[in-house]
Amino acid sequence: MDYDNNWVLSVLTFAPLVGALVMMAIPRGDDAIHKAIALAVSGGLFLFGTFYLLTEFDFDNSGEMQFNYSTDWINVINSRYIVGIDGMALPLILLTLLVVPLCIIYSWDHFPEPHNPKAFLILILILETGMIGTFVAEDLILFFVFFEVVLLPMFFMIAVWGGPDRRYASLKFFLYTLFGSALMILAFLSLFFLAEGADGTALRTFDIQALTDWGGANLSRNAGLLIFGGMFMGFGIKVPMFPFHTWLPDAHTQAPTVGSVILAAVLLKLGTYGFIRIAIPILPEAAVEWAPWIGLLAVIGIIYGALGCLAQTDMKRLIAFSSVAHMGFVMLGISTLTTFGINAAVFGMVAHGLITGILFFVAGSIKDRYHTLEIKRLGGLLLQAPRMGWILGFATMASLGLPGLAGFWGEFPAILSAYQPANGVSTTLFRVYMVIAAVGTVLAAGYLLWLLQRTAFGTPSDEFVDDPHIHDATKFEYVAWAPMLILIVVLGVYPNFLFKTSDPAVEKSLHPCLIEDKADLTAADCPAVFDIEVAGG
């Protein structure tokens, strides 16, 4: 254990919670103090965390867990406080550290009704603790606790500061995710009781790395499929995958702007991260049998999300349906069970977070000015707020996967990975998925260009021609958007920065039987469930 830096992840995780507790002790009327504390905590964490992680993280060994810390926590069930990060977790932690202070800056001079910056900012800081904690947790119970911590803050953010149908949307969000979490914790408990060592001794552990090393050995096929199914429900609803996606458009449409940004940029990634960190590494055999179904739901989500976008009349709801489609590309990459596919998925998570975050930021600013997001009432944004119109155009181009921007590397490698899925997964079936997903990119270009044409081009409608409230982006909006815009370009031009960080960790997380050349394997190496022809098999 490296005692020189074992405190770093705990500080990054719990500092926002400490900041929230400090704000609770300060009277509600001191808005300036609350904003200063929230920005100081989140901004300070971003500066410290980014500098420390990028300078101290060993990129040459990004496949290894770093900044590790382990100590007793709940001894009665042998659950420990274990934290650590590798090349898969690092980009998502940095994304979280960036997005939270940008949301606070964006809200600086216009908090949503019923105002109350104190409560609003406290919820954002608690969300940050839950999100970072999920990415650093290396114990299943610890992971579950942080995974659930984000539920209540987002519920209240939608229910209190949301739109006209906020109560329905917040309740639907809460019940869907809680149902998935109930099945997920049952799956975790099953692993605790069923995992056995090579000598038949019960492991009785929630340690993710120990369970990954176990890899489902000696677990019956049916038990593995059921346990993986429980995790699939918990993670799949959070993604959300089709057909569990219906809570997302309602939640996005009704949530305040920064609620939508945090939800799209980070919260959805908790589900995809659960697949690549827990479900697939711990139960690789079950993953092989589930892979065709995950891939099927992924491509259905891609096409359904795109068609849903074409049917929308509300700008925010359209962006929400686009998230269903884009997360479908992420899940398609994951379902291939290959290093190439999962690397593409990690990149897709980051790219989607940046691009869709910008789209929701711009949609919120349009709503502030026009007091509507009904697409047919909008138009002429390039005339009335030209800089905002160009930013919207930039974001839509990134979202449709224009080469040179981050969205390209989040979609096309995921499609390409389906050409050659992992050992034991039907190559023919996944090549069909590849073709369907490619059609989804054409539909994406259609609905995004249609949105841009209806909102940015043309002339303003008569009701907004002389509206004095319509103006270009403010300094707070520029500051909040600029880092995300820059990163979209940087990652689009130099994607290898992210790929070379995640690749060793992805390769280590996957079972050798999934990714090694068949000629290098023997019949004894891989269980029969992989159903592959190997030397001597």
C-alpha positions in Angstrom: 0.0 0.0 0.0 1.3 3.4 -1.0 0.9 5.6 2.1 2.2 8.7 0.3 -1.0 9.3 -1.6 -3.7 7.0 -0.1 -5.6 10.0 1.2 -6.1 11.7 -2.2 -9.3 9.8 -3.3 -10.9 10.1 0.1 -10.4 13.9 0.0 -11.8 14.2 -3.5 -14.8 12.1 -2.5 -15.7 13.7 0.9 -14.6 17.3 0.5 -17.8 18.3 -1.3 -19.8 16.7 1.5 -17.9 18.7 4.1 -18.6 21.8 2.1 -22.3 21.0 2.1 -22.3 20.5 5.9 -20.6 23.9 6.3 -23.2 25.6 4.1 -25.9 24.0 6.2 -24.6 25.9 9.2 -24.8 29.2 7.5 -28.2 31.1 7.4 -30.2 30.9 4.2 -30.1 34.6 3.4 -26.3 34.8 2.8 -26.5 33.8 -0.8 -23.1 35.3 -1.7 -21.4 33.3 1.0 -23.1 30.1 -0.1 -22.1 30.6 -3.7 -18.5 31.4 -2.7 -18.2 28.3 -0.6 -19.7 26.0 -3.2 -17.5 27.4 -6.0 -14.4 27.4 -3.7 -14.9 23.7 -2.8 -15.8 22.4 -6.2 -13.3 24.7 -8.1 -10.5 24.0 -5.6 -11.1 20.3 -5.9 -11.0 20.6 -9.7 -7.7 22.4 -9.7 -6.1 20.2 -7.0 -7.6 16.9 -8.2 -6.7 17.5 -11.9 -3.2 18.7 -11.1 -2.5 15.9 -8.6 -4.0 13.1 -10.5 -2.4 14.0 -13.9 1.0 14.5 -12.3 1.1 11.6 -9.8 -0.9 9.0 -11.8 1.5 6.5 -13.4 0.2 6.5 -17.0 2.8 3.8 -17.9 0.9 1.5 -15.5 -2.6 2.7 -16.0 -3.9 -0.8 -15.9 -3.0 -1.1 -12.2 -5.1 0.3 -9.3 -3.4 3.4 -7.9 -3.9 5.7 -4.9 -5.2 2.7 -3.1 -6.5 2.7 0.4 -8.2 -0.1 2.3 -9.5 -0.2 5.9 -12.1 -1.9 8.0 -15.7 -0.6 7.5 -18.6 -3.0 8.2 -16.8 -6.0 9.8 -20.0 -7.9 10.4 -20.5 -8.5 6.7 -16.8 -8.2 5.8 -17.3 -5.1 3.8 -14.3 -2.8 3.7 -13.7 0.8 2.7 -11.5 0.2 -0.4 -10.8 2.9 -2.9 -8.5 3.1 -6.0 -8.5 4.2 -9.6 -7.1 3.0 -12.9 -7.2 4.1 -16.5 -10.9 3.5 -16.8 -11.9 5.5 -13.8 -9.5 8.4 -14.2 -11.2 10.1 -17.2 -14.7 9.9 -15.5 -13.4 11.4 -12.3 -11.8 14.2 -14.1 -15.0 14.8 -16.0 -16.9 15.0 -12.7 -14.4 17.4 -11.2 -14.8 19.6 -14.2 -18.6 19.6 -14.7 -19.6 20.5 -11.1 -17.9 23.9 -10.8 -19.0 24.7 -14.3 -22.6 24.1 -13.3 -22.1 26.4 -10.3 -20.6 29.1 -12.4 -23.5 28.8 -14.9 -26.1 29.2 -12.1 -24.3 32.2 -10.5 -26.6 34.9 -11.5 -29.8 33.0 -12.4 -30.9 30.2 -10.0 -34.1 28.5 -11.1 -37.3 29.2 -9.2 -38.0 28.9 -6.3 -34.5 30.3 -6.1 -32.9 29.2 -2.7 -29.2 29.0 -3.8 -28.3 27.4 -0.4 -30.3 24.2 -0.9 -29.6 24.1 -4.6 -25.8 24.2 -4.2 -25.8 21.8 -1.2 -27.6 19.2 -3.4 -24.9 19.8 -6.2 -22.1 19.1 -3.7 -23.7 16.0 -2.3 -24.2 14.8 -5.9 -20.4 15.3 -6.5 -19.6 13.1 -3.5 -21.8 10.4 -4.8 -20.5 10.5 -8.3 -16.8 10.5 -7.4 -17.3 7.9 -4.7 -18.9 5.5 -7.3 -15.9 5.8 -9.6 -13.3 5.2 -6.8 -15.1 2.5 -4.9 -13.5 -1.0 -4.9 -16.0 -2.7 -2.6 -19.5 -3.7 -3.8 -21.3 -2.4 -0.8 -19.3 0.9 -0.9 -20.1 1.1 -4.6 -23.8 0.6 -3.9 -23.8 3.3 -1.2 -22.3 5.9 -3.4 -24.4 4.7 -6.4 -27.5 5.4 -4.3 -26.3 8.7 -2.7 -27.0 10.5 -6.0 -30.6 9.4 -6.0 -32.1 11.7 -3.4 -30.3 14.9 -4.4 -31.3 14.5 -8.1 -34.9 13.6 -7.0 -35.2 16.9 -5.0 -33.5 18.9 -7.7 -36.1 17.8 -10.2 -39.1 17.8 -7.8 -38.4 21.3 -6.3 -36.7 23.3 -9.1 -38.1 21.5 -12.1 -40.8 22.3 -14.7 -44.6 22.0 -14.5 -44.6 18.2 -14.5 -41.7 17.9 -12.1 -43.5 15.8 -9.5 -44.3 13.1 -12.0 -40.8 13.1 -13.6 -39.0 13.0 -10.2 -41.1 10.2 -8.9 -40.7 8.2 -12.1 -36.9 8.7 -11.9 -36.8 7.7 -8.3 -38.9 4.5 -8.7 -37.1 3.3 -11.9 -33.7 3.6 -10.4 -34.7 2.3 -7.0 -36.2 -0.8 -8.6 -33.0 -1.5 -10.6 -30.9 -0.9 -7.4 -32.9 -3.4 -5.5 -32.1 -6.1 -8.0 -28.5 -5.0 -8.1 -28.0 -5.4 -4.4 -29.5 -8.9 -4.6 -26.9 -9.7 -7.2 -24.1 -8.4 -5.0 -25.3 -10.4 -2.0 -25.5 -13.5 -4.2 -21.9 -13.0 -5.2 -21.0 -12.7 -1.5 -22.5 -16.1 -0.7 -21.7 -18.1 -3.8 -18.1 -17.0 -4.6 -15.7 -19.8 -3.7 -11.9 -20.2 -4.0 -10.2 -23.0 -5.9 -10.2 -25.1 -2.8 -13.9 -24.8 -2.3 -13.6 -22.3 0.6 -16.2 -19.5 0.6 -14.6 -16.1 -0.2 -17.2 -14.1 1.7 -16.0 -10.8 0.3 -17.3 -7.7 -1.5 -13.9 -6.8 -2.7 -14.3 -6.0 -6.4 -10.7 -7.0 -7.3 -10.9 -10.2 -5.4 -14.1 -11.1 -7.1 -12.6 -10.2 -10.5 -9.7 -12.6 -9.8 -12.3 -15.2 -8.9 -14.0 -14.6 -12.3 -17.1 -16.7 -11.6 -15.1 -19.9 -11.3 -17.1 -22.9 -10.1 -20.3 -20.9 -10.3 -23.2 -22.7 -12.0 -24.4 -21.4 -15.4 -27.9 -20.5 -14.2 -26.6 -18.8 -11.1 -24.2 -16.7 -13.2 -26.9 -15.7 -15.7 -29.3 -14.7 -12.9 -26.7 -12.7 -11.0 -25.6 -10.9 -14.2 -29.2 -10.2 -14.9 -29.7 -8.5 -11.6 -26.7 -6.3 -12.3 -27.9 -5.7 -15.8 -31.2 -4.3 -14.5 -29.5 -2.0 -12.0 -26.9 -0.7 -14.4 -29.1 -0.8 -17.5 -31.8 1.3 -15.9 -29.3 3.9 -14.9 -27.7 4.1 -18.4 -30.7 4.0 -19.5 -31.0 1.2 -22.0 -34.1 0.5 -24.1 -36.8 -0.3 -22.9 -35.9 1.1 -19.4 -35.3 4.6 -20.9 -38.7 6.1 -20.4 -37.8 8.0 -17.2 -35.0 9.9 -18.9 -36.9 12.2 -21.3 -39.3 13.2 -18.5 -36.5 13.8 -16.1 -34.4 15.8 -18.5 -37.4 17.9 -19.7 -38.5 18.8 -16.2 -35.1 19.2 -14.5 -33.4 22.6 -14.1 -30.6 23.2 -16.6 -27.7 22.2 -14.3 -29.7 19.2 -13.2 -29.9 18.1 -16.9 -26.2 18.8 -17.4 -25.1 16.7 -14.4 -27.6 13.9 -15.3 -26.3 13.7 -18.9 -22.6 14.4 -18.2 -22.0 12.1 -15.3 -25.0 10.3 -13.7 -25.8 8.2 -16.8 -22.2 7.0 -16.8 -22.6 5.3 -13.4 -24.5 2.6 -15.2 -22.1 2.0 -18.0 -19.2 2.2 -15.6 -20.8 -0.6 -13.5 -20.8 -2.9 -16.5 -17.1 -2.4 -17.3 -15.9 -2.3 -13.7 -18.1 -5.0 -12.0 -20.5 -7.1 -14.2 -18.2 -8.1 -17.1 -14.9 -8.6 -15.1 -16.6 -10.7 -12.3 -18.9 -12.8 -14.5 -17.2 -13.1 -17.9 -19.0 -16.4 -18.9 -22.4 -14.9 -18.1 -21.4 -11.8 -20.0 -20.8 -13.8 -23.2 -24.3 -15.2 -23.0 -25.8 -11.8 -22.2 -23.8 -10.0 -24.9 -26.1 -10.6 -27.9 -29.1 -9.3 -25.9 -27.2 -6.3 -24.6 -26.1 -5.6 -28.2 -29.7 -6.0 -29.5 -31.1 -3.6 -26.9 -28.2 -1.2 -27.7 -29.0 -1.0 -31.4 -32.7 -0.8 -30.8 -31.9 2.2 -28.5 -29.8 3.8 -31.2 -32.6 3.6 -33.8 -35.5 4.2 -31.4 -33.7 7.2 -29.8 -33.1 8.7 -33.2 -36.7 8.2 -34.4 -37.9 9.6 -31.1 -35.8 12.7 -31.7 -37.5 13.3 -35.0 -40.9 13.2 -33.4 -40.1 15.8 -30.6 -41.5 19.3 -30.5 -39.5 20.4 -27.4 -35.8 21.1 -27.7 -34.8 19.7 -24.4 -36.8 16.5 -24.9 -35.1 16.0 -28.3 -31.7 16.3 -26.6 -32.9 13.8 -24.0 -33.8 11.2 -26.7 -30.5 11.8 -28.4 -28.9 10.6 -25.1 -30.8 7.3 -25.4 -29.3 6.9 -28.9 -25.7 8.0 -27.9 -25.7 5.7 -24.9 -26.7 3.0 -27.2 -23.4 3.4 -29.0 -21.6 3.1 -25.7 -23.5 -0.1 -24.8 -22.8 -1.5 -28.2 -19.1 -1.1 -27.6 -19.4 -2.7 -24.2 -21.4 -5.6 -25.5 -18.6 -6.7 -27.9 -16.6 -7.6 -24.8 -13.4 -6.5 -26.6 -10.7 -4.1 -25.6 -11.4 -2.0 -28.7 -15.1 -1.9 -27.9 -14.8 -1.0 -24.3 -12.1 1.6 -25.0 -14.6 3.1 -27.5 -17.2 3.0 -24.8 -15.0 4.8 -22.2 -14.3 7.5 -24.8 -18.0 7.7 -25.7 -18.9 8.3 -22.0 -16.6 11.3 -21.8 -17.5 12.6 -25.3 -21.2 12.3 -24.5 -20.8 14.0 -21.2 -19.1 17.0 -22.8 -21.2 17.4 -25.9 -24.6 16.7 -24.4 -23.7 18.9 -21.4 -23.1 21.8 -23.8 -26.4 21.1 -25.6 -28.3 21.2 -22.3 -26.5 24.4 -21.2 -27.5 26.1 -24.5 -31.0 24.8 -24.2 -31.3 26.3 -20.7 -30.0 29.6 -21.9 -32.5 29.7 -24.7 -35.3 28.9 -22.3 -34.2 31.8 -20.0 -34.5 34.2 -23.0 -37.4 32.9 -25.0 -39.3 31.3 -22.0 -40.1 28.3 -24.3 -38.3 25.4 -25.8 -41.0 24.6 -28.3 -39.0 24.2 -31.5 -41.6 25.7 -33.9 -41.7 29.0 -31.9 -37.9 29.3 -32.0 -35.7 30.5 -34.9 -33.3 33.2 -35.8 -30.9 32.5 -32.9 -27.9 33.4 -35.2 -29.5 36.8 -35.7 -30.5 37.6 -32.2 -27.7 35.8 -30.2 -25.1 34.9 -32.9 -22.4 33.6 -30.6 -24.8 31.3 -28.8 -26.1 30.2 -32.2 -22.6 29.3 -33.3 -22.0 27.4 -30.1 -25.2 25.4 -30.7 -24.1 24.7 -34.2 -20.7 23.5 -32.9 -22.3 21.2 -30.3 -24.7 19.7 -32.9 -21.8 18.9 -35.2 -19.9 17.3 -32.4 -23.0 15.3 -31.4 -23.6 13.9 -34.9 -20.0 12.6 -35.0 -18.2 15.1 -37.2 -14.5 13.9 -37.6 -12.1 16.1 -35.7 -14.5 16.5 -32.7 -14.9 14.2 -29.7 -18.2 12.8 -30.8 -16.6 11.0 -33.8 -14.4 8.9 -31.5 -17.4 8.0 -29.3 -19.5 6.6 -32.1 -17.5 5.1 -35.0 -15.0 3.0 -33.0 -18.0 1.5 -31.2 -19.5 0.6 -34.5 -16.3 -0.8 -35.8 -15.7 -2.9 -32.7 -18.9 -4.8 -33.6 -17.2 -6.2 -36.7 -15.1 -8.6 -34.6 -16.6 -9.2 -31.1 -15.0 -11.3 -28.4 -14.4 -15.1 -28.5 -17.7 -16.9 -28.1 -19.9 -14.1 -29.3 -21.6 -14.4 -32.7 -19.6 -12.5 -35.3 -22.4 -12.6 -37.8 -25.0 -11.2 -35.4 -22.7 -8.4 -34.3 -22.0 -7.4 -37.9 -25.7 -7.0 -38.4 -25.7 -4.8 -35.3 -22.9 -2.8 -36.9 -24.9 -2.1 -40.0 -28.0 -1.1 -37.9 -25.8 1.2 -35.7 -24.3 2.8 -38.8 -27.8 3.7 -40.0 -28.4 5.3 -36.7 -25.6 7.8 -37.4 -27.4 8.9 -40.5 -30.6 9.4 -38.5 -28.6 11.4 -35.9 -27.3 13.7 -38.6 -30.9 14.2 -39.7 -32.5 15.1 -36.3 -29.5 17.3 -35.2 -29.4 19.3 -38.4 -33.2 19.6 -38.3 -32.9 21.0 -34.8 -30.2 23.4 -35.8 -32.0 24.6 -38.8 -35.3 25.2 -36.9 -33.7 27.1 -34.0 -30.6 28.9 -35.3 -31.4 29.7 -38.9 -34.2 31.7 -40.4 -35.7 34.8 -38.8 -37.2 35.2 -35.3 -40.9 34.8 -35.0 -43.0 37.9 -34.5 -43.4 37.4 -30.8 -39.7 37.6 -30.2 -38.6 40.2 -32.8 -38.3 43.1 -30.4 -38.0 41.2 -27.1 -35.4 43.1 -25.0 -34.7 39.9 -22.9 -33.1 38.1 -25.8 -29.4 38.7 -25.7 -26.2 36.9 -26.4 -24.2 34.7 -24.0 -23.2 36.3 -20.7 -19.7 36.1 -19.1 -20.8 33.4 -16.7 -22.1 31.3 -19.6 -18.9 31.8 -21.6 -16.8 30.7 -18.6 -19.0 27.6 -18.0 -19.0 26.5 -21.6 -15.4 27.3 -22.8 -13.6 24.4 -21.0 -16.1 21.9 -22.5 -15.8 23.3 -26.0 -12.0 23.2 -25.8 -12.0 19.6 -24.6 -14.4 18.6 -27.4 -11.8 19.8 -29.9 -8.7 18.6 -28.1 -10.1 15.0 -27.7 -11.3 15.1 -31.3 -7.9 16.0 -32.6 -5.8 13.9 -30.1 -8.0 11.0 -29.0 -5.0 8.9 -28.1 -4.6 10.8 -24.9 -7.7 9.1 -23.6 -7.3 5.8 -25.4 -3.8 5.1 -24.2 -4.9 5.8 -20.6 -7.9 3.5 -20.6 -6.5 0.6 -22.8 -4.3 -1.1 -20.2 -7.0 -1.0 -17.6 -9.6 -2.3 -20.1 -7.3 -5.2 -21.2 -6.6 -6.2 -17.6 -10.3 -6.2 -16.7 -11.3 -8.6 -19.4 -10.9 -12.4 -19.1 -8.1 -13.8 -21.4 -10.6 -16.2 -23.0 -12.5 -13.2 -24.3 -9.7 -11.4 -26.0 -6.7 -13.8 -26.6 -6.2 -15.4 -30.0 -7.9 -18.8 -30.2 -4.7 -20.4 -31.3 -3.1 -19.5 -28.0 -5.8 -21.2 -25.9 -6.3 -24.8 -24.9 -9.5 -26.6 -24.1 -8.6 -26.4 -20.4 -8.2 -22.7 -20.5 -11.8 -21.7 -21.3 -15.1 -23.1 -19.9 -17.5 -24.7 -22.4 -19.9 -21.8 -22.2 -17.5 -19.8 -24.4 -18.3 -22.3 -27.2 -15.2 -21.6 -29.2 -12.8 -23.9 -31.1 -9.5 -23.9 -29.4 -6.4 -26.0 -29.8 -7.1 -29.4 -28.4 -10.8 -28.6 -27.9 
